[in-house]
Amino acid sequence: MLSIPLGLPEFKVIKQELLSYGYAIHVEKTETQERCPHCEFATCTMWFKK
């Protein structure tokens, strides 16, 4: 298994795949709450979509 440091402590690698065109790394969040980047208020609802 390849070990790739992502530098993202809020995510945990749950699966890695070697594909013909590269790697697929599946991650999940380690916390269920989101924090506002401005006031640090914690919420379990995301207010935006990407």
Residue frames relative to the residue before (quaternion, step in Angstrom):
aa qw qx qy qz dx dy dz
M 1.0000 0.0000 0.0000 0.0000 0.00 0.00 0.00
L 0.4036 -0.7102 0.5347 0.2163 3.55 -0.97 0.90
S 0.2041 -0.7699 0.5924 0.1210 3.58 -0.93 0.85
I 0.0180 -0.8061 0.5900 -0.0430 3.56 -0.53 1.22
P 0.2749 -0.7598 0.5610 0.1800 3.62 -0.54 1.09
L 0.2338 -0.8078 0.5294 0.1119 3.57 -0.51 1.17
G 0.3190 -0.7573 0.5097 0.2549 3.58 1.13 -0.56
L 0.5869 0.5377 -0.3657 0.4824 3.57 1.20 0.56
P 0.1828 -0.8472 0.4871 0.1075 3.61 0.21 1.24
E 0.6220 0.5538 -0.3473 0.4310 3.61 1.19 -0.36
F 0.7022 0.4029 -0.2584 0.5271 3.60 1.31 -0.03
K 0.1925 -0.7456 0.6284 0.1104 3.54 -1.23 0.65
V 0.3965 -0.6978 0.5445 0.2439 3.58 -0.90 0.94
I 0.1287 -0.8198 0.5559 0.0477 3.57 -0.71 1.09
K 0.8018 0.0072 0.0074 0.5975 3.59 1.18 -0.42
Q 0.0811 -0.7659 0.6358 0.0500 3.55 -1.14 0.73
E 0.0606 -0.7976 0.6001 0.0087 3.55 -0.99 0.86
L 0.2671 -0.7132 0.6243 0.1742 3.52 -1.10 0.77
L 0.0949 -0.8050 0.5856 0.0044 3.56 -0.54 1.23
S 0.6756 -0.5005 0.3432 0.4187 3.59 -1.23 0.22
Y 0.7581 0.3562 -0.1895 0.5123 3.60 1.15 -0.55
G 0.7941 -0.1905 0.1124 0.5660 3.63 1.23 0.09
Y 0.6316 -0.5212 0.4156 0.3959 3.54 -1.26 -0.49
A 0.1663 -0.7248 0.6543 0.1377 3.55 -1.24 0.55
I 0.0775 -0.7902 0.6079 0.0078 3.55 -0.75 1.08
H 0.1761 -0.7864 0.5884 0.0662 3.57 -0.63 1.17
V 0.0313 -0.8105 0.5844 -0.0262 3.57 -0.80 1.04
E 0.1156 -0.7543 0.6347 0.1217 3.51 -1.34 0.26
K 0.5551 -0.6079 0.4487 0.3478 3.55 -1.18 0.59
T 0.4036 -0.7184 0.5154 0.2353 3.55 -1.03 0.79
E 0.7315 0.3159 -0.2067 0.5678 3.59 1.24 -0.34
T 0.3978 -0.7215 0.5144 0.2379 3.57 -1.10 0.66
Q 0.6749 0.4694 -0.2974 0.4855 3.59 1.20 -0.32
E 0.2917 -0.7069 0.6141 0.1950 3.52 -1.27 0.54
R 0.2183 -0.7618 0.5944 0.1367 3.57 -1.17 0.57
C 0.4941 -0.6333 0.5108 0.3062 3.53 -1.07 0.81
P 0.4279 -0.7193 0.4772 0.2679 3.63 -0.77 0.92
H 0.6756 0.4945 -0.2942 0.4610 3.59 1.21 -0.34
C 0.8260 0.1951 -0.0834 0.5222 3.61 0.76 -1.01
E 0.4041 -0.7438 0.4389 0.3014 3.60 1.32 -0.13
F 0.3431 0.7296 -0.5149 0.2913 3.62 1.20 0.42
A 0.3186 -0.7619 0.5363 0.1743 3.58 -0.87 0.97
T 0.0462 0.7781 -0.6243 0.0517 3.53 -1.07 0.83
C 0.3617 -0.7160 0.5409 0.2528 3.58 -1.17 0.40
T 0.6431 0.4763 -0.3150 0.5103 3.59 1.29 0.18
M 0.3016 -0.7292 0.5808 0.2000 3.56 -0.96 0.85
W 0.3101 -0.7901 0.5107 0.1367 3.58 -0.81 1.02
F 0.7520 0.3221 -0.1991 0.5396 3.60 1.18 -0.07
K 0.2414 -0.7281 0.6180 0.1721 3.51 -1.34 0.32
K 0.3682 -0.7168 0.5467 0.2275 3.54 -1.11 0.67
